[in-house]
Amino acid sequence: MASRSYGQHCALAKSLDIVGDRWTLLVVRELLEGPQRYGDLLAALAPIATDMLASRLRDLESHGLVSKRALPKPASGSVYELTANGHALEDVVNAFARWGRHLIETRSPGDT
């Protein structure tokens, strides 16, 4: 359960309880490209703090949207990947991107 909840019996509110926190949909955006190592996510999402990324990944895992899997030998480490339920957010991410396209006509200072 999200640390904060809208407390409403509404599909939108319940959805936002899970994916409405800052950085969450950006993590999903990166994982839509395929499985990612933690360090690769951290680099792609700069300037996210490592504890924030870890928290978002834990939340997404606890809600069944992301899974963590160990890489087969000889590789080492693990990757995070979207579950089928996580992949179902692709249309949501794309809709936000289409809606916000006009917002990136000029680069804001500090944007990476």
Biopython code that builds the backbone (N, CA, C, O; Angstrom):
import numpy as np
from Bio.PDB.StructureBuilder import StructureBuilder

atoms = [
    (1, "MET", "N", (0.838, -1.181, 0.000)),
    (1, "MET", "CA", (0.000, 0.000, 0.000)),
    (1, "MET", "C", (0.875, 1.234, 0.000)),
    (1, "MET", "O", (1.898, 1.274, 0.684)),
    (2, "ALA", "N", (0.486, 2.228, -0.753)),
    (2, "ALA", "CA", (1.236, 3.475, -0.828)),
    (2, "ALA", "C", (1.257, 4.135, 0.547)),
    (2, "ALA", "O", (0.354, 3.938, 1.360)),
    (3, "SER", "N", (2.311, 4.925, 0.794)),
    (3, "SER", "CA", (2.419, 5.586, 2.086)),
    (3, "SER", "C", (1.281, 6.576, 2.281)),
    (3, "SER", "O", (0.845, 6.811, 3.408)),
    (4, "ARG", "N", (0.805, 7.152, 1.197)),
    (4, "ARG", "CA", (-0.349, 8.040, 1.257)),
    (4, "ARG", "C", (-1.399, 7.507, 0.298)),
    (4, "ARG", "O", (-1.081, 6.948, -0.752)),
    (5, "SER", "N", (-2.637, 7.688, 0.674)),
    (5, "SER", "CA", (-3.720, 7.192, -0.155)),
    (5, "SER", "C", (-4.764, 8.285, -0.305)),
    (5, "SER", "O", (-4.967, 9.101, 0.594)),
    (6, "TYR", "N", (-5.414, 8.287, -1.445)),
    (6, "TYR", "CA", (-6.521, 9.213, -1.636)),
    (6, "TYR", "C", (-7.726, 8.789, -0.803)),
    (6, "TYR", "O", (-8.588, 9.611, -0.490)),
    (7, "GLY", "N", (-7.786, 7.520, -0.448)),
    (7, "GLY", "CA", (-8.875, 7.036, 0.376)),
    (7, "GLY", "C", (-10.226, 7.092, -0.312)),
    (7, "GLY", "O", (-11.255, 7.241, 0.346)),
    (8, "GLN", "N", (-10.227, 6.974, -1.619)),
    (8, "GLN", "CA", (-11.473, 7.003, -2.373)),
    (8, "GLN", "C", (-11.677, 5.675, -3.089)),
    (8, "GLN", "O", (-10.730, 5.060, -3.580)),
    (9, "HIS", "N", (-12.936, 5.248, -3.136)),
    (9, "HIS", "CA", (-13.280, 4.017, -3.847)),
    (9, "HIS", "C", (-13.532, 4.396, -5.307)),
    (9, "HIS", "O", (-14.672, 4.492, -5.760)),
    (10, "CYS", "N", (-12.422, 4.609, -6.029)),
    (10, "CYS", "CA", (-12.460, 5.099, -7.407)),
    (10, "CYS", "C", (-11.268, 4.475, -8.126)),
    (10, "CYS", "O", (-10.169, 4.430, -7.574)),
    (11, "ALA", "N", (-11.474, 3.997, -9.340)),
    (11, "ALA", "CA", (-10.393, 3.334, -10.076)),
    (11, "ALA", "C", (-9.208, 4.268, -10.297)),
    (11, "ALA", "O", (-8.059, 3.843, -10.173)),
    (12, "LEU", "N", (-9.467, 5.533, -10.621)),
    (12, "LEU", "CA", (-8.366, 6.477, -10.828)),
    (12, "LEU", "C", (-7.601, 6.701, -9.535)),
    (12, "LEU", "O", (-6.371, 6.669, -9.530)),
    (13, "ALA", "N", (-8.317, 6.928, -8.437)),
    (13, "ALA", "CA", (-7.650, 7.150, -7.150)),
    (13, "ALA", "C", (-6.844, 5.929, -6.728)),
    (13, "ALA", "O", (-5.716, 6.070, -6.255)),
    (14, "LYS", "N", (-7.401, 4.742, -6.889)),
    (14, "LYS", "CA", (-6.677, 3.518, -6.525)),
    (14, "LYS", "C", (-5.430, 3.339, -7.397)),
    (14, "LYS", "O", (-4.383, 2.909, -6.913)),
    (15, "SER", "N", (-5.551, 3.669, -8.671)),
    (15, "SER", "CA", (-4.401, 3.583, -9.578)),
    (15, "SER", "C", (-3.318, 4.568, -9.165)),
    (15, "SER", "O", (-2.137, 4.222, -9.135)),
    (16, "LEU", "N", (-3.718, 5.789, -8.849)),
    (16, "LEU", "CA", (-2.750, 6.805, -8.434)),
    (16, "LEU", "C", (-2.122, 6.475, -7.090)),
    (16, "LEU", "O", (-0.983, 6.862, -6.832)),
    (17, "ASP", "N", (-2.847, 5.764, -6.227)),
    (17, "ASP", "CA", (-2.241, 5.301, -4.977)),
    (17, "ASP", "C", (-1.013, 4.440, -5.257)),
    (17, "ASP", "O", (-0.071, 4.420, -4.464)),
    (18, "ILE", "N", (-1.023, 3.729, -6.384)),
    (18, "ILE", "CA", (0.078, 2.818, -6.720)),
    (18, "ILE", "C", (1.134, 3.487, -7.594)),
    (18, "ILE", "O", (2.325, 3.341, -7.321)),
    (19, "VAL", "N", (0.736, 4.213, -8.632)),
    (19, "VAL", "CA", (1.719, 4.749, -9.589)),
    (19, "VAL", "C", (1.793, 6.273, -9.611)),
    (19, "VAL", "O", (2.449, 6.843, -10.483)),
    (20, "GLY", "N", (1.141, 6.931, -8.679)),
    (20, "GLY", "CA", (1.089, 8.386, -8.708)),
    (20, "GLY", "C", (2.226, 9.098, -8.001)),
    (20, "GLY", "O", (2.314, 10.324, -8.075)),
    (21, "ASP", "N", (3.103, 8.367, -7.314)),
    (21, "ASP", "CA", (4.229, 9.019, -6.646)),
    (21, "ASP", "C", (5.262, 9.500, -7.654)),
    (21, "ASP", "O", (5.403, 8.941, -8.742)),
    (22, "ARG", "N", (5.978, 10.546, -7.268)),
    (22, "ARG", "CA", (7.018, 11.100, -8.120)),
    (22, "ARG", "C", (8.018, 10.015, -8.503)),
    (22, "ARG", "O", (8.405, 9.203, -7.662)),
    (23, "TRP", "N", (8.430, 9.995, -9.741)),
    (23, "TRP", "CA", (9.402, 9.095, -10.347)),
    (23, "TRP", "C", (8.823, 7.750, -10.767)),
    (23, "TRP", "O", (9.426, 7.068, -11.595)),
    (24, "THR", "N", (7.683, 7.345, -10.231)),
    (24, "THR", "CA", (7.189, 5.991, -10.476)),
    (24, "THR", "C", (6.950, 5.716, -11.960)),
    (24, "THR", "O", (7.427, 4.709, -12.481)),
    (25, "LEU", "N", (6.226, 6.590, -12.641)),
    (25, "LEU", "CA", (5.961, 6.342, -14.058)),
    (25, "LEU", "C", (7.218, 6.497, -14.908)),
    (25, "LEU", "O", (7.302, 5.917, -15.991)),
    (26, "LEU", "N", (8.192, 7.266, -14.435)),
    (26, "LEU", "CA", (9.456, 7.360, -15.174)),
    (26, "LEU", "C", (10.248, 6.061, -15.050)),
    (26, "LEU", "O", (10.927, 5.656, -15.993)),
    (27, "VAL", "N", (10.165, 5.414, -13.902)),
    (27, "VAL", "CA", (10.781, 4.089, -13.750)),
    (27, "VAL", "C", (10.105, 3.120, -14.714)),
    (27, "VAL", "O", (10.777, 2.347, -15.398)),
    (28, "VAL", "N", (8.783, 3.163, -14.768)),
    (28, "VAL", "CA", (8.043, 2.299, -15.693)),
    (28, "VAL", "C", (8.451, 2.604, -17.127)),
    (28, "VAL", "O", (8.656, 1.687, -17.922)),
    (29, "ARG", "N", (8.570, 3.893, -17.466)),
    (29, "ARG", "CA", (8.990, 4.285, -18.829)),
    (29, "ARG", "C", (10.300, 3.608, -19.204)),
    (29, "ARG", "O", (10.425, 3.072, -20.305)),
    (30, "GLU", "N", (11.268, 3.625, -18.312)),
    (30, "GLU", "CA", (12.566, 3.012, -18.596)),
    (30, "GLU", "C", (12.449, 1.497, -18.738)),
    (30, "GLU", "O", (13.098, 0.902, -19.598)),
    (31, "LEU", "N", (11.629, 0.875, -17.902)),
    (31, "LEU", "CA", (11.491, -0.580, -17.949)),
    (31, "LEU", "C", (10.670, -1.049, -19.141)),
    (31, "LEU", "O", (10.726, -2.224, -19.503)),
    (32, "LEU", "N", (9.914, -0.154, -19.753)),
    (32, "LEU", "CA", (9.203, -0.520, -20.980)),
    (32, "LEU", "C", (10.185, -0.836, -22.109)),
    (32, "LEU", "O", (9.828, -1.516, -23.071)),
    (33, "GLU", "N", (11.413, -0.347, -21.995)),
    (33, "GLU", "CA", (12.452, -0.646, -22.989)),
    (33, "GLU", "C", (13.005, -2.051, -22.836)),
    (33, "GLU", "O", (13.660, -2.564, -23.743)),
    (34, "GLY", "N", (12.745, -2.679, -21.692)),
    (34, "GLY", "CA", (13.241, -4.022, -21.428)),
    (34, "GLY", "C", (13.894, -4.089, -20.062)),
    (34, "GLY", "O", (13.992, -3.073, -19.375)),
    (35, "PRO", "N", (14.346, -5.278, -19.653)),
    (35, "PRO", "CA", (14.972, -5.441, -18.347)),
    (35, "PRO", "C", (16.175, -4.502, -18.190)),
    (35, "PRO", "O", (16.925, -4.267, -19.137)),
    (36, "GLN", "N", (16.336, -3.975, -16.977)),
    (36, "GLN", "CA", (17.406, -3.014, -16.706)),
    (36, "GLN", "C", (18.093, -3.344, -15.387)),
    (36, "GLN", "O", (17.455, -3.749, -14.414)),
    (37, "ARG", "N", (19.409, -3.160, -15.382)),
    (37, "ARG", "CA", (20.159, -3.242, -14.132)),
    (37, "ARG", "C", (19.882, -1.974, -13.318)),
    (37, "ARG", "O", (19.526, -0.932, -13.868)),
    (38, "TYR", "N", (20.051, -2.085, -12.016)),
    (38, "TYR", "CA", (19.818, -0.952, -11.120)),
    (38, "TYR", "C", (20.657, 0.260, -11.538)),
    (38, "TYR", "O", (20.141, 1.374, -11.626)),
    (39, "GLY", "N", (21.934, 0.043, -11.792)),
    (39, "GLY", "CA", (22.823, 1.145, -12.164)),
    (39, "GLY", "C", (22.413, 1.820, -13.459)),
    (39, "GLY", "O", (22.557, 3.034, -13.602)),
    (40, "ASP", "N", (21.903, 1.040, -14.404)),
    (40, "ASP", "CA", (21.432, 1.621, -15.665)),
    (40, "ASP", "C", (20.187, 2.469, -15.439)),
    (40, "ASP", "O", (20.037, 3.533, -16.041)),
    (41, "LEU", "N", (19.299, 2.001, -14.576)),
    (41, "LEU", "CA", (18.122, 2.809, -14.237)),
    (41, "LEU", "C", (18.536, 4.099, -13.545)),
    (41, "LEU", "O", (18.006, 5.169, -13.845)),
    (42, "LEU", "N", (19.468, 3.996, -12.633)),
    (42, "LEU", "CA", (19.944, 5.168, -11.904)),
    (42, "LEU", "C", (20.522, 6.205, -12.865)),
    (42, "LEU", "O", (20.261, 7.399, -12.721)),
    (43, "ALA", "N", (21.300, 5.756, -13.839)),
    (43, "ALA", "CA", (21.892, 6.671, -14.820)),
    (43, "ALA", "C", (20.825, 7.278, -15.728)),
    (43, "ALA", "O", (20.861, 8.474, -16.016)),
    (44, "ALA", "N", (19.884, 6.463, -16.176)),
    (44, "ALA", "CA", (18.847, 6.948, -17.096)),
    (44, "ALA", "C", (17.894, 7.925, -16.421)),
    (44, "ALA", "O", (17.320, 8.791, -17.082)),
    (45, "LEU", "N", (17.726, 7.793, -15.127)),
    (45, "LEU", "CA", (16.769, 8.625, -14.407)),
    (45, "LEU", "C", (17.425, 9.771, -13.646)),
    (45, "LEU", "O", (16.775, 10.416, -12.823)),
    (46, "ALA", "N", (18.701, 10.032, -13.911)),
    (46, "ALA", "CA", (19.390, 11.139, -13.233)),
    (46, "ALA", "C", (18.543, 12.404, -13.365)),
    (46, "ALA", "O", (18.095, 12.735, -14.463)),
    (47, "PRO", "N", (18.326, 13.092, -12.292)),
    (47, "PRO", "CA", (19.018, 13.130, -11.001)),
    (47, "PRO", "C", (18.311, 12.400, -9.861)),
    (47, "PRO", "O", (18.377, 12.868, -8.724)),
    (48, "ILE", "N", (17.647, 11.289, -10.109)),
    (48, "ILE", "CA", (16.972, 10.567, -9.028)),
    (48, "ILE", "C", (17.993, 10.115, -7.987)),
    (48, "ILE", "O", (19.100, 9.702, -8.335)),
    (49, "ALA", "N", (17.625, 10.195, -6.730)),
    (49, "ALA", "CA", (18.491, 9.715, -5.648)),
    (49, "ALA", "C", (18.382, 8.194, -5.572)),
    (49, "ALA", "O", (17.324, 7.627, -5.847)),
    (50, "THR", "N", (19.471, 7.543, -5.200)),
    (50, "THR", "CA", (19.483, 6.083, -5.158)),
    (50, "THR", "C", (18.446, 5.528, -4.189)),
    (50, "THR", "O", (17.835, 4.496, -4.469)),
    (51, "ASP", "N", (18.235, 6.197, -3.047)),
    (51, "ASP", "CA", (17.234, 5.700, -2.109)),
    (51, "ASP", "C", (15.822, 5.858, -2.665)),
    (51, "ASP", "O", (14.947, 5.046, -2.365)),
    (52, "MET", "N", (15.592, 6.893, -3.470)),
    (52, "MET", "CA", (14.286, 7.087, -4.101)),
    (52, "MET", "C", (14.030, 5.985, -5.131)),
    (52, "MET", "O", (12.939, 5.418, -5.182)),
    (53, "LEU", "N", (15.037, 5.686, -5.947)),
    (53, "LEU", "CA", (14.887, 4.619, -6.938)),
    (53, "LEU", "C", (14.622, 3.285, -6.249)),
    (53, "LEU", "O", (13.733, 2.536, -6.653)),
    (54, "ALA", "N", (15.386, 2.996, -5.220)),
    (54, "ALA", "CA", (15.197, 1.737, -4.488)),
    (54, "ALA", "C", (13.784, 1.660, -3.915)),
    (54, "ALA", "O", (13.152, 0.604, -3.964)),
    (55, "SER", "N", (13.296, 2.747, -3.386)),
    (55, "SER", "CA", (11.951, 2.790, -2.821)),
    (55, "SER", "C", (10.887, 2.567, -3.890)),
    (55, "SER", "O", (9.936, 1.812, -3.683)),
    (56, "ARG", "N", (11.052, 3.227, -5.033)),
    (56, "ARG", "CA", (10.069, 3.072, -6.105)),
    (56, "ARG", "C", (10.069, 1.636, -6.643)),
    (56, "ARG", "O", (9.007, 1.075, -6.912)),
    (57, "LEU", "N", (11.238, 1.054, -6.799)),
    (57, "LEU", "CA", (11.313, -0.333, -7.274)),
    (57, "LEU", "C", (10.673, -1.284, -6.275)),
    (57, "LEU", "O", (9.960, -2.205, -6.672)),
    (58, "ARG", "N", (10.918, -1.074, -4.979)),
    (58, "ARG", "CA", (10.284, -1.915, -3.952)),
    (58, "ARG", "C", (8.763, -1.789, -4.009)),
    (58, "ARG", "O", (8.049, -2.789, -3.934)),
    (59, "ASP", "N", (8.273, -0.556, -4.142)),
    (59, "ASP", "CA", (6.824, -0.338, -4.217)),
    (59, "ASP", "C", (6.240, -1.034, -5.446)),
    (59, "ASP", "O", (5.211, -1.705, -5.357)),
    (60, "LEU", "N", (6.902, -0.870, -6.589)),
    (60, "LEU", "CA", (6.406, -1.497, -7.819)),
    (60, "LEU", "C", (6.435, -3.019, -7.705)),
    (60, "LEU", "O", (5.532, -3.697, -8.194)),
    (61, "GLU", "N", (7.464, -3.550, -7.065)),
    (61, "GLU", "CA", (7.533, -5.001, -6.838)),
    (61, "GLU", "C", (6.402, -5.459, -5.920)),
    (61, "GLU", "O", (5.753, -6.471, -6.183)),
    (62, "SER", "N", (6.170, -4.714, -4.847)),
    (62, "SER", "CA", (5.145, -5.133, -3.886)),
    (62, "SER", "C", (3.743, -5.102, -4.490)),
    (62, "SER", "O", (2.851, -5.805, -4.016)),
    (63, "HIS", "N", (3.543, -4.302, -5.520)),
    (63, "HIS", "CA", (2.244, -4.225, -6.195)),
    (63, "HIS", "C", (2.183, -5.126, -7.426)),
    (63, "HIS", "O", (1.196, -5.108, -8.162)),
    (64, "GLY", "N", (3.235, -5.911, -7.649)),
    (64, "GLY", "CA", (3.224, -6.872, -8.748)),
    (64, "GLY", "C", (3.404, -6.260, -10.129)),
    (64, "GLY", "O", (3.002, -6.856, -11.128)),
    (65, "LEU", "N", (4.004, -5.074, -10.195)),
    (65, "LEU", "CA", (4.230, -4.432, -11.488)),
    (65, "LEU", "C", (5.643, -4.656, -12.008)),
    (65, "LEU", "O", (5.890, -4.553, -13.210)),
    (66, "VAL", "N", (6.561, -4.960, -11.114)),
    (66, "VAL", "CA", (7.971, -5.173, -11.455)),
    (66, "VAL", "C", (8.448, -6.434, -10.752)),
    (66, "VAL", "O", (8.020, -6.741, -9.639)),
    (67, "SER", "N", (9.331, -7.154, -11.409)),
    (67, "SER", "CA", (9.994, -8.284, -10.754)),
    (67, "SER", "C", (11.496, -8.115, -10.904)),
    (67, "SER", "O", (11.981, -7.472, -11.835)),
    (68, "LYS", "N", (12.213, -8.702, -9.971)),
    (68, "LYS", "CA", (13.676, -8.677, -9.980)),
    (68, "LYS", "C", (14.133, -10.102, -10.239)),
    (68, "LYS", "O", (13.656, -11.052, -9.618)),
    (69, "ARG", "N", (15.079, -10.228, -11.181)),
    (69, "ARG", "CA", (15.542, -11.572, -11.515)),
    (69, "ARG", "C", (17.063, -11.565, -11.621)),
    (69, "ARG", "O", (17.666, -10.629, -12.146)),
    (70, "ALA", "N", (17.665, -12.638, -11.107)),
    (70, "ALA", "CA", (19.113, -12.813, -11.192)),
    (70, "ALA", "C", (19.483, -13.155, -12.620)),
    (70, "ALA", "O", (18.779, -13.908, -13.292)),
    (71, "LEU", "N", (20.583, -12.602, -13.074)),
    (71, "LEU", "CA", (21.078, -12.903, -14.416)),
    (71, "LEU", "C", (21.767, -14.264, -14.410)),
    (71, "LEU", "O", (22.422, -14.622, -13.432)),
    (72, "PRO", "N", (21.623, -15.023, -15.494)),
    (72, "PRO", "CA", (22.291, -16.329, -15.563)),
    (72, "PRO", "C", (23.804, -16.160, -15.695)),
    (72, "PRO", "O", (24.286, -15.160, -16.228)),
    (73, "LYS", "N", (24.532, -17.137, -15.209)),
    (73, "LYS", "CA", (25.994, -17.141, -15.321)),
    (73, "LYS", "C", (26.380, -17.172, -16.788)),
    (73, "LYS", "O", (25.663, -17.813, -17.557)),
    (74, "PRO", "N", (27.423, -16.552, -17.229)),
    (74, "PRO", "CA", (28.501, -15.978, -16.440)),
    (74, "PRO", "C", (28.242, -14.538, -16.002)),
    (74, "PRO", "O", (29.081, -13.953, -15.317)),
    (75, "ALA", "N", (27.121, -13.958, -16.371)),
    (75, "ALA", "CA", (26.814, -12.595, -15.924)),
    (75, "ALA", "C", (26.604, -12.602, -14.414)),
    (75, "ALA", "O", (26.329, -13.639, -13.811)),
    (76, "SER", "N", (26.737, -11.439, -13.833)),
    (76, "SER", "CA", (26.467, -11.333, -12.402)),
    (76, "SER", "C", (25.457, -10.223, -12.183)),
    (76, "SER", "O", (25.251, -9.367, -13.043)),
    (77, "GLY", "N", (24.840, -10.253, -11.027)),
    (77, "GLY", "CA", (23.867, -9.226, -10.693)),
    (77, "GLY", "C", (22.459, -9.629, -11.072)),
    (77, "GLY", "O", (22.162, -10.797, -11.323)),
    (78, "SER", "N", (21.603, -8.623, -11.104)),
    (78, "SER", "CA", (20.203, -8.867, -11.401)),
    (78, "SER", "C", (19.640, -7.723, -12.223)),
    (78, "SER", "O", (20.260, -6.671, -12.372)),
    (79, "VAL", "N", (18.460, -7.955, -12.747)),
    (79, "VAL", "CA", (17.765, -6.935, -13.526)),
    (79, "VAL", "C", (16.337, -6.811, -13.003)),
    (79, "VAL", "O", (15.779, -7.728, -12.400)),
    (80, "TYR", "N", (15.786, -5.656, -13.259)),
    (80, "TYR", "CA", (14.383, -5.395, -12.970)),
    (80, "TYR", "C", (13.637, -5.404, -14.289)),
    (80, "TYR", "O", (14.128, -4.913, -15.305)),
    (81, "GLU", "N", (12.435, -5.975, -14.253)),
    (81, "GLU", "CA", (11.627, -6.012, -15.466)),
    (81, "GLU", "C", (10.158, -5.891, -15.098)),
    (81, "GLU", "O", (9.741, -6.237, -13.993)),
    (82, "LEU", "N", (9.390, -5.393, -16.051)),
    (82, "LEU", "CA", (7.962, -5.254, -15.838)),
    (82, "LEU", "C", (7.278, -6.611, -15.932)),
    (82, "LEU", "O", (7.648, -7.455, -16.749)),
    (83, "THR", "N", (6.293, -6.803, -15.100)),
    (83, "THR", "CA", (5.417, -7.966, -15.214)),
    (83, "THR", "C", (4.370, -7.642, -16.285)),
    (83, "THR", "O", (4.363, -6.540, -16.834)),
    (84, "ALA", "N", (3.504, -8.582, -16.573)),
    (84, "ALA", "CA", (2.421, -8.321, -17.531)),
    (84, "ALA", "C", (1.562, -7.150, -17.049)),
    (84, "ALA", "O", (1.141, -6.314, -17.849)),
    (85, "ASN", "N", (1.307, -7.094, -15.752)),
    (85, "ASN", "CA", (0.527, -5.980, -15.202)),
    (85, "ASN", "C", (1.281, -4.663, -15.336)),
    (85, "ASN", "O", (0.667, -3.620, -15.563)),
    (86, "GLY", "N", (2.590, -4.698, -15.199)),
    (86, "GLY", "CA", (3.403, -3.500, -15.393)),
    (86, "GLY", "C", (3.398, -3.044, -16.842)),
    (86, "GLY", "O", (3.318, -1.849, -17.124)),
    (87, "HIS", "N", (3.484, -4.011, -17.769)),
    (87, "HIS", "CA", (3.438, -3.675, -19.192)),
    (87, "HIS", "C", (2.103, -3.050, -19.576)),
    (87, "HIS", "O", (2.026, -2.302, -20.551)),
    (88, "ALA", "N", (1.059, -3.349, -18.823)),
    (88, "ALA", "CA", (-0.254, -2.768, -19.098)),
    (88, "ALA", "C", (-0.262, -1.256, -18.908)),
    (88, "ALA", "O", (-1.201, -0.586, -19.337)),
    (89, "LEU", "N", (0.766, -0.714, -18.273)),
    (89, "LEU", "CA", (0.873, 0.741, -18.096)),
    (89, "LEU", "C", (1.421, 1.452, -19.331)),
    (89, "LEU", "O", (1.489, 2.681, -19.353)),
    (90, "GLU", "N", (1.809, 0.704, -20.351)),
    (90, "GLU", "CA", (2.399, 1.323, -21.539)),
    (90, "GLU", "C", (1.466, 2.362, -22.156)),
    (90, "GLU", "O", (1.919, 3.451, -22.512)),
    (91, "ASP", "N", (0.198, 2.059, -22.289)),
    (91, "ASP", "CA", (-0.738, 3.026, -22.866)),
    (91, "ASP", "C", (-0.861, 4.277, -21.998)),
    (91, "ASP", "O", (-1.023, 5.381, -22.516)),
    (92, "VAL", "N", (-0.787, 4.104, -20.688)),
    (92, "VAL", "CA", (-0.850, 5.243, -19.763)),
    (92, "VAL", "C", (0.370, 6.141, -19.956)),
    (92, "VAL", "O", (0.238, 7.360, -20.069)),
    (93, "VAL", "N", (1.551, 5.535, -19.992)),
    (93, "VAL", "CA", (2.788, 6.295, -20.188)),
    (93, "VAL", "C", (2.758, 7.011, -21.535)),
    (93, "VAL", "O", (3.124, 8.182, -21.624)),
    (94, "ASN", "N", (2.326, 6.318, -22.574)),
    (94, "ASN", "CA", (2.253, 6.940, -23.900)),
    (94, "ASN", "C", (1.237, 8.072, -23.936)),
    (94, "ASN", "O", (1.468, 9.087, -24.593)),
    (95, "ALA", "N", (0.121, 7.914, -23.245)),
    (95, "ALA", "CA", (-0.891, 8.984, -23.203)),
    (95, "ALA", "C", (-0.335, 10.219, -22.507)),
    (95, "ALA", "O", (-0.544, 11.337, -22.978)),
    (96, "PHE", "N", (0.363, 10.036, -21.403)),
    (96, "PHE", "CA", (0.993, 11.171, -20.724)),
    (96, "PHE", "C", (2.011, 11.847, -21.644)),
    (96, "PHE", "O", (2.068, 13.075, -21.710)),
    (97, "ALA", "N", (2.805, 11.060, -22.344)),
    (97, "ALA", "CA", (3.822, 11.617, -23.246)),
    (97, "ALA", "C", (3.171, 12.428, -24.363)),
    (97, "ALA", "O", (3.637, 13.519, -24.694)),
    (98, "ARG", "N", (2.101, 11.899, -24.941)),
    (98, "ARG", "CA", (1.387, 12.649, -25.992)),
    (98, "ARG", "C", (0.806, 13.940, -25.438)),
    (98, "ARG", "O", (0.913, 14.993, -26.066)),
    (99, "TRP", "N", (0.192, 13.860, -24.265)),
    (99, "TRP", "CA", (-0.419, 15.027, -23.651)),
    (99, "TRP", "C", (0.643, 16.099, -23.344)),
    (99, "TRP", "O", (0.390, 17.292, -23.512)),
    (100, "GLY", "N", (1.816, 15.671, -22.900)),
    (100, "GLY", "CA", (2.849, 16.620, -22.489)),
    (100, "GLY", "C", (3.797, 17.066, -23.582)),
    (100, "GLY", "O", (4.703, 17.858, -23.322)),
    (101, "ARG", "N", (3.612, 16.580, -24.792)),
    (101, "ARG", "CA", (4.539, 16.914, -25.877)),
    (101, "ARG", "C", (4.711, 18.419, -26.038)),
    (101, "ARG", "O", (5.823, 18.891, -26.273)),
    (102, "HIS", "N", (3.633, 19.175, -25.914)),
    (102, "HIS", "CA", (3.715, 20.634, -26.073)),
    (102, "HIS", "C", (4.518, 21.296, -24.949)),
    (102, "HIS", "O", (4.951, 22.439, -25.089)),
    (103, "LEU", "N", (4.715, 20.594, -23.853)),
    (103, "LEU", "CA", (5.436, 21.155, -22.707)),
    (103, "LEU", "C", (6.947, 21.135, -22.894)),
    (103, "LEU", "O", (7.672, 21.737, -22.102)),
    (104, "ILE", "N", (7.432, 20.456, -23.925)),
    (104, "ILE", "CA", (8.883, 20.363, -24.118)),
    (104, "ILE", "C", (9.353, 21.116, -25.365)),
    (104, "ILE", "O", (10.409, 20.819, -25.924)),
    (105, "GLU", "N", (8.561, 22.084, -25.786)),
    (105, "GLU", "CA", (8.970, 22.863, -26.956)),
    (105, "GLU", "C", (10.237, 23.657, -26.678)),
    (105, "GLU", "O", (11.024, 23.902, -27.592)),
    (106, "THR", "N", (10.441, 24.056, -25.449)),
    (106, "THR", "CA", (11.683, 24.706, -25.043)),
    (106, "THR", "C", (12.220, 23.990, -23.808)),
    (106, "THR", "O", (11.457, 23.561, -22.943)),
    (107, "ARG", "N", (13.547, 23.869, -23.741)),
    (107, "ARG", "CA", (14.191, 23.180, -22.622)),
    (107, "ARG", "C", (14.286, 24.134, -21.433)),
    (107, "ARG", "O", (14.737, 25.272, -21.568)),
    (108, "SER", "N", (13.856, 23.654, -20.274)),
    (108, "SER", "CA", (13.964, 24.426, -19.047)),
    (108, "SER", "C", (15.370, 24.314, -18.506)),
    (108, "SER", "O", (16.008, 23.273, -18.664)),
    (109, "PRO", "N", (15.876, 25.372, -17.862)),
    (109, "PRO", "CA", (17.200, 25.279, -17.236)),
    (109, "PRO", "C", (17.203, 24.131, -16.210)),
    (109, "PRO", "O", (16.270, 23.996, -15.419)),
    (110, "GLY", "N", (18.231, 23.335, -16.233)),
    (110, "GLY", "CA", (18.341, 22.225, -15.297)),
    (110, "GLY", "C", (17.785, 20.913, -15.815)),
    (110, "GLY", "O", (18.007, 19.870, -15.199)),
    (111, "ASP", "N", (17.060, 20.935, -16.943)),
    (111, "ASP", "CA", (16.576, 19.683, -17.524)),
    (111, "ASP", "C", (17.749, 18.890, -18.075)),
    (111, "ASP", "O", (18.666, 19.456, -18.670)),
    (112, "THR", "N", (17.717, 17.580, -17.876)),
    (112, "THR", "CA", (18.789, 16.746, -18.429)),
    (112, "THR", "C", (18.375, 16.202, -19.765)),
    (112, "THR", "O", (19.139, 15.474, -20.399)),
]
sb = StructureBuilder()
sb.init_structure("model")
sb.init_model(0)
sb.init_chain("A")
sb.init_seg("    ")
for serial, (resi, resn, name, xyz) in enumerate(atoms, 1):
    if name == "N":
        sb.init_residue(resn, " ", resi, " ")
    sb.init_atom(name, np.array(xyz, "f"), 0.0, 1.0, " ", f" {name:<3s}", serial, name[0])
structure = sb.get_structure()
